[in-house]
Amino acid sequence: MTFSDGLQAFIAEEVTRESIDTLLEKAEAVRYGSADVTYSGNAFLVTFVADTAVLRHHHVADWPEVRVPLAEFIQRLRAWAE
């Protein structure tokens, strides 16, 4: 699975008006120097590490870990929010 496919699945299953601000806040915090941060949602666990968002599905055992460049993650979530 490409990171783009994984990110699209994440956005479709996890991102809501309620979660978008928290996700962007955590991603931006890591981007600007905070230590590793996690977000646990209904379907996904996201670990923000340095310049990467690591997506893991809570409920699908064979869903591969997806590593998304942090800048791409932030850009796609901002586009979703508009």
Biotite code that builds the C-alpha atoms (Angstrom):
import biotite.structure as struc

atoms = struc.array([
    struc.Atom([0.000, 0.000, 0.000], chain_id="A", res_id=1, res_name="MET", atom_name="CA", element="C"),
    struc.Atom([1.387, 3.406, -0.916], chain_id="A", res_id=2, res_name="THR", atom_name="CA", element="C"),
    struc.Atom([1.428, 6.149, 1.685], chain_id="A", res_id=3, res_name="PHE", atom_name="CA", element="C"),
    struc.Atom([-1.075, 8.057, -0.455], chain_id="A", res_id=4, res_name="SER", atom_name="CA", element="C"),
    struc.Atom([-3.527, 5.124, -0.410], chain_id="A", res_id=5, res_name="ASP", atom_name="CA", element="C"),
    struc.Atom([-3.057, 4.680, 3.326], chain_id="A", res_id=6, res_name="GLY", atom_name="CA", element="C"),
    struc.Atom([-3.545, 8.372, 3.981], chain_id="A", res_id=7, res_name="LEU", atom_name="CA", element="C"),
    struc.Atom([-6.715, 8.414, 1.890], chain_id="A", res_id=8, res_name="GLN", atom_name="CA", element="C"),
    struc.Atom([-8.094, 5.445, 3.850], chain_id="A", res_id=9, res_name="ALA", atom_name="CA", element="C"),
    struc.Atom([-7.197, 7.179, 7.109], chain_id="A", res_id=10, res_name="PHE", atom_name="CA", element="C"),
    struc.Atom([-8.947, 10.393, 6.058], chain_id="A", res_id=11, res_name="ILE", atom_name="CA", element="C"),
    struc.Atom([-12.049, 8.500, 4.932], chain_id="A", res_id=12, res_name="ALA", atom_name="CA", element="C"),
    struc.Atom([-12.340, 6.417, 8.121], chain_id="A", res_id=13, res_name="GLU", atom_name="CA", element="C"),
    struc.Atom([-10.963, 8.636, 10.860], chain_id="A", res_id=14, res_name="GLU", atom_name="CA", element="C"),
    struc.Atom([-11.046, 12.344, 10.090], chain_id="A", res_id=15, res_name="VAL", atom_name="CA", element="C"),
    struc.Atom([-14.079, 14.269, 11.287], chain_id="A", res_id=16, res_name="THR", atom_name="CA", element="C"),
    struc.Atom([-14.856, 17.878, 12.135], chain_id="A", res_id=17, res_name="ARG", atom_name="CA", element="C"),
    struc.Atom([-14.277, 16.881, 15.749], chain_id="A", res_id=18, res_name="GLU", atom_name="CA", element="C"),
    struc.Atom([-10.852, 15.283, 15.179], chain_id="A", res_id=19, res_name="SER", atom_name="CA", element="C"),
    struc.Atom([-9.293, 17.589, 12.585], chain_id="A", res_id=20, res_name="ILE", atom_name="CA", element="C"),
    struc.Atom([-8.117, 20.301, 14.996], chain_id="A", res_id=21, res_name="ASP", atom_name="CA", element="C"),
    struc.Atom([-6.522, 17.793, 17.363], chain_id="A", res_id=22, res_name="THR", atom_name="CA", element="C"),
    struc.Atom([-4.768, 15.964, 14.526], chain_id="A", res_id=23, res_name="LEU", atom_name="CA", element="C"),
    struc.Atom([-3.376, 19.177, 13.049], chain_id="A", res_id=24, res_name="LEU", atom_name="CA", element="C"),
    struc.Atom([-2.344, 20.477, 16.472], chain_id="A", res_id=25, res_name="GLU", atom_name="CA", element="C"),
    struc.Atom([-0.390, 17.298, 17.236], chain_id="A", res_id=26, res_name="LYS", atom_name="CA", element="C"),
    struc.Atom([1.226, 17.192, 13.784], chain_id="A", res_id=27, res_name="ALA", atom_name="CA", element="C"),
    struc.Atom([2.269, 20.849, 14.000], chain_id="A", res_id=28, res_name="GLU", atom_name="CA", element="C"),
    struc.Atom([3.670, 20.357, 17.512], chain_id="A", res_id=29, res_name="ALA", atom_name="CA", element="C"),
    struc.Atom([6.006, 17.626, 16.284], chain_id="A", res_id=30, res_name="VAL", atom_name="CA", element="C"),
    struc.Atom([6.889, 19.633, 13.195], chain_id="A", res_id=31, res_name="ARG", atom_name="CA", element="C"),
    struc.Atom([8.077, 22.456, 15.462], chain_id="A", res_id=32, res_name="TYR", atom_name="CA", element="C"),
    struc.Atom([10.113, 20.360, 17.842], chain_id="A", res_id=33, res_name="GLY", atom_name="CA", element="C"),
    struc.Atom([7.890, 18.549, 20.345], chain_id="A", res_id=34, res_name="SER", atom_name="CA", element="C"),
    struc.Atom([8.807, 15.010, 21.245], chain_id="A", res_id=35, res_name="ALA", atom_name="CA", element="C"),
    struc.Atom([6.962, 12.113, 19.656], chain_id="A", res_id=36, res_name="ASP", atom_name="CA", element="C"),
    struc.Atom([3.184, 12.474, 19.979], chain_id="A", res_id=37, res_name="VAL", atom_name="CA", element="C"),
    struc.Atom([0.357, 9.973, 19.469], chain_id="A", res_id=38, res_name="THR", atom_name="CA", element="C"),
    struc.Atom([-3.299, 10.233, 18.518], chain_id="A", res_id=39, res_name="TYR", atom_name="CA", element="C"),
    struc.Atom([-5.660, 7.336, 19.106], chain_id="A", res_id=40, res_name="SER", atom_name="CA", element="C"),
    struc.Atom([-8.948, 7.572, 17.267], chain_id="A", res_id=41, res_name="GLY", atom_name="CA", element="C"),
    struc.Atom([-11.838, 5.242, 16.552], chain_id="A", res_id=42, res_name="ASN", atom_name="CA", element="C"),
    struc.Atom([-10.105, 3.322, 13.763], chain_id="A", res_id=43, res_name="ALA", atom_name="CA", element="C"),
    struc.Atom([-6.450, 4.410, 13.758], chain_id="A", res_id=44, res_name="PHE", atom_name="CA", element="C"),
    struc.Atom([-3.455, 5.042, 15.960], chain_id="A", res_id=45, res_name="LEU", atom_name="CA", element="C"),
    struc.Atom([-1.213, 7.804, 14.623], chain_id="A", res_id=46, res_name="VAL", atom_name="CA", element="C"),
    struc.Atom([2.303, 8.270, 15.926], chain_id="A", res_id=47, res_name="THR", atom_name="CA", element="C"),
    struc.Atom([3.972, 11.510, 14.910], chain_id="A", res_id=48, res_name="PHE", atom_name="CA", element="C"),
    struc.Atom([7.741, 11.021, 14.853], chain_id="A", res_id=49, res_name="VAL", atom_name="CA", element="C"),
    struc.Atom([10.156, 13.697, 13.584], chain_id="A", res_id=50, res_name="ALA", atom_name="CA", element="C"),
    struc.Atom([9.017, 14.279, 9.993], chain_id="A", res_id=51, res_name="ASP", atom_name="CA", element="C"),
    struc.Atom([6.646, 11.307, 9.670], chain_id="A", res_id=52, res_name="THR", atom_name="CA", element="C"),
    struc.Atom([3.085, 10.352, 10.608], chain_id="A", res_id=53, res_name="ALA", atom_name="CA", element="C"),
    struc.Atom([2.873, 6.590, 11.179], chain_id="A", res_id=54, res_name="VAL", atom_name="CA", element="C"),
    struc.Atom([-0.642, 5.209, 10.654], chain_id="A", res_id=55, res_name="LEU", atom_name="CA", element="C"),
    struc.Atom([-1.763, 1.908, 12.196], chain_id="A", res_id=56, res_name="ARG", atom_name="CA", element="C"),
    struc.Atom([-5.289, 0.524, 11.991], chain_id="A", res_id=57, res_name="HIS", atom_name="CA", element="C"),
    struc.Atom([-6.850, -0.550, 15.315], chain_id="A", res_id=58, res_name="HIS", atom_name="CA", element="C"),
    struc.Atom([-9.221, -3.166, 13.884], chain_id="A", res_id=59, res_name="HIS", atom_name="CA", element="C"),
    struc.Atom([-7.741, -4.586, 10.667], chain_id="A", res_id=60, res_name="VAL", atom_name="CA", element="C"),
    struc.Atom([-4.984, -7.028, 11.589], chain_id="A", res_id=61, res_name="ALA", atom_name="CA", element="C"),
    struc.Atom([-3.352, -7.231, 8.162], chain_id="A", res_id=62, res_name="ASP", atom_name="CA", element="C"),
    struc.Atom([-3.515, -3.496, 7.454], chain_id="A", res_id=63, res_name="TRP", atom_name="CA", element="C"),
    struc.Atom([0.115, -2.472, 6.882], chain_id="A", res_id=64, res_name="PRO", atom_name="CA", element="C"),
    struc.Atom([1.783, 0.282, 8.873], chain_id="A", res_id=65, res_name="GLU", atom_name="CA", element="C"),
    struc.Atom([1.823, 3.371, 6.649], chain_id="A", res_id=66, res_name="VAL", atom_name="CA", element="C"),
    struc.Atom([4.479, 6.085, 6.937], chain_id="A", res_id=67, res_name="ARG", atom_name="CA", element="C"),
    struc.Atom([3.393, 9.460, 5.577], chain_id="A", res_id=68, res_name="VAL", atom_name="CA", element="C"),
    struc.Atom([5.731, 12.449, 5.303], chain_id="A", res_id=69, res_name="PRO", atom_name="CA", element="C"),
    struc.Atom([4.541, 14.928, 7.931], chain_id="A", res_id=70, res_name="LEU", atom_name="CA", element="C"),
    struc.Atom([4.308, 17.830, 5.466], chain_id="A", res_id=71, res_name="ALA", atom_name="CA", element="C"),
    struc.Atom([2.042, 15.750, 3.194], chain_id="A", res_id=72, res_name="GLU", atom_name="CA", element="C"),
    struc.Atom([-0.094, 14.667, 6.159], chain_id="A", res_id=73, res_name="PHE", atom_name="CA", element="C"),
    struc.Atom([-0.610, 18.283, 7.253], chain_id="A", res_id=74, res_name="ILE", atom_name="CA", element="C"),
    struc.Atom([-1.284, 19.479, 3.700], chain_id="A", res_id=75, res_name="GLN", atom_name="CA", element="C"),
    struc.Atom([-3.918, 16.796, 3.044], chain_id="A", res_id=76, res_name="ARG", atom_name="CA", element="C"),
    struc.Atom([-5.680, 17.391, 6.360], chain_id="A", res_id=77, res_name="LEU", atom_name="CA", element="C"),
    struc.Atom([-5.761, 21.145, 5.766], chain_id="A", res_id=78, res_name="ARG", atom_name="CA", element="C"),
    struc.Atom([-7.231, 20.533, 2.304], chain_id="A", res_id=79, res_name="ALA", atom_name="CA", element="C"),
    struc.Atom([-9.894, 18.280, 3.849], chain_id="A", res_id=80, res_name="TRP", atom_name="CA", element="C"),
    struc.Atom([-10.776, 21.005, 6.366], chain_id="A", res_id=81, res_name="ALA", atom_name="CA", element="C"),
    struc.Atom([-11.416, 23.621, 3.675], chain_id="A", res_id=82, res_name="GLU", atom_name="CA", element="C"),
])
